[in-house]
């Protein structure tokens, strides 16, 4: 600590007015916030690995010269074990989207916008950041190669797979591992900077002087190296604990794909999907290895709790395409079928004590067509229409001539329209969404609606019907009904992959989920 303070004095000319240690992350480095008397602050780092610190300092300075959103390095000790960097504040992307994560994947529009904003920036640091970069400065190795792939796959085998006591043929599995390592490192992918640990915790939201709102900044990239860009996209979007809904994940993949076009020539969407799917498989096995070691061997409950959603990601993936690894595929199918992993429903605990439950049957990849279903869910040409309305102005008419469908009365739930801060907002606005979800009554109400709607939509698809209507009414058609209609529409579209038309009648808003 004394040497860090001395570095600060040498850089600023004065001693820090206050020092606060920051919560530890996954590394053995220590971080401190050093405050000046005028209220400004910097972050000080004390590391144990000179090579790791050197990699971070080199990369940060390189990215800063490329005008990329990373913290500036302000001062470094001669031994490179301590350095000062720009303080980007206290709010990470992980913190900013906590509400959607804790609500089981019900991300608000504002949270979705933050995710889109972040994913659009990723190709910038991957492609533009790689230009002129000396990869020999990277730690612990300069490039993503077959040896590193095999290390992670064997980490999965020994720390997770063997712990389940599932039978497998060692030599056949190793042969598939070697084939996967060759496929993942094949020539032809655009040379780029592989972030390696791209996740919401490593994105800080910092207010830039020229921006109206906080902007994403990237941190903790010291483990980066040369490698394919698919890796980081898979790491971010298939992080098990994030619980990104299928529809949102699909949209974020498209955001990334379109942003990538601005920096490099991209492969066809078909090729892109095939390559991405392979990296999703690899990353899922990689994190299961880590969860197995941290959970089964170190007995850390957080990692044990993360295993079921990771297995669900794996289940969806192996059900969406034929993988060219026959024995590995067989092992993974039997792994997903183990009794301890048979979670048909994904349940998320909410901070307010309520629990939200949502079926998760998707087997399609985010760039593929509509989700596929089990044998009794053959898809038909059904179009679902969902309305919000005010009872003062009457129930919406069914233009199909079939006499309408369900009408749900939302007036039994807590009304945010009674309170001044929400009177000019609607059920699509984040403050109203937060009010309704924190209160919890609307979630209990919708759980029953979802069960009824799912059964009805499934039966209509079976029978080949083409039109179904759901209406939600409240006093003014502004808050509770709008929230309920929007969420049911997105739920049906996400689950069944059919066209859903939304009409918030009193707000004059229409939307089609194709």
C-alpha positions, 0 to 999 in steps of 0.5 A: 500500500505504501508504494501505491500511495507513493505512486499517487503522490508522485503523480498528483503532487499530494497525498490522497485525502481518503482511500477505500478498498474496493470489493474483490473480483475473481483475480488476486489483484487488489483495487483501491479508490484514492480520493483527492481533497477536491473530490476527484478520484482515481483507481489504484491497483496492486497486482502479484503478477508483473506480466499480467499487469504489464499486459493490462497497461500495454493494452489500455494504452494501445486502446486509448491511442485508438480512442476506444472506451477504456480507462486511461492508465495514469501512472505505473511503478517501475516494477509494474506491480502497481498502477493508477487508472481513470476512475469510471465510477461505481455502476457496471452494466451488471448493476444497471440490468440487475432488475431484469436479471432478478425478474427472470429475464424480463428486461425493461426497454432501458435495460435492453437499450444498454445491452444493445449499446454495449454489443454494438461497441464490441466489434470496435475494440475487437477489430479496430483495437487489433490494428497495430497491436503487438500480440506478443505483449498479451498474457498469458499467451498471445493467441487462442490456439488448440492447446488452450481449447483442449485445456478448457475441454479437459477442465470440463471433463475432469471437473464437471463430467466425471463428477456426475459419474456419467459413463463415457468412452475416454478415447472417443471423447478425446478424439471429438475434443481434438476435432473441436479444437481444430474447428475452433481454431481453423484459418479464415476467421478475421484476426481480432482482439479476443477479450476473453472475459467479456461480461456485464461485470466488465462493462462500466457505465461512465458519463462522457462529457459529450454524451447525454447519458452514461456510456459503456467503458470496457475494463479487465481485458488483461487476459485478452489475446488474438482470436476469433470474434465469435468467442466474446459474443458467445461469452456475453450472450450465453452467460447462464446467470443473465437469463436473456430471453430468446427474442432479446438474444436474437436481436442482440446477435443481429445488432452485433452482426450489423455492427461488425459489418462496419469494421470488416467483411463479414461471412454470410449469416448462415456461416456466421450462425454455424461458427457462433453455435460452435463457440457457444458449445465450447463456452458452455462446456468451459463454464461448466468446468469452472462451475464444477470446480468452484461448486463441486470441489470448492463447495461454493453455492453460487456456482452450484446454482449457476449449473442448471441454467448452463445445462439449459443453454446446453440442452437448447444448443444440442437440440437445435443442430446436428453437431459433428462430434458423435460421441460428445453429442451422445454424452451431452444428451445423456448429461442433460437427461440426468435427473438432477438437471431435469428442470422443465421450468426456470424459476427466478427469485425476486427481491420482493419475495415473489417468484416468477416462473416461465417455460423455456422450450426454445431449441432454435438459435437466435439467427435461425427461424422460428423455434421448434417444438415437441411433436404435439406442437406443430406450428400453424398459421396462427396470428395472436392479437393483444390489446390494452384498453380503458374500460371507460371506452369499451372492450375492443372489437374483434375484427376477425368476426370470431367474436373475440377471445379472452378479456382480463381485468387488471383493476384488482392490481395496484394502480401506479396512476394514483401517484403523481410521478407516474401519471404522465407515463405508461406501462412501457416506461421503466419507472412504471415497470419497476413500480409494478414489478416491485409491488408484485401483484401484477406478476402473480396476476400474469402467472395465471394468465400465462398458463391459460394463454399457453394452453389455448395458443397450443391448442389453436395451433394444433387445430389450425386456427388462424386468429386469437385475441387477448385483451387487458383492461384497466381504468385508463388503459395506460399503466397496468393494462399496457404492461400486461398486454406487452408482456403477454405478447412478448411471452407468446412470441418468445415461446411459440415463435408465431406472429403477435400483433400488439395494440395499446389502443388508448396510447395509439401504439401498435407493434407487430412481433413477426 
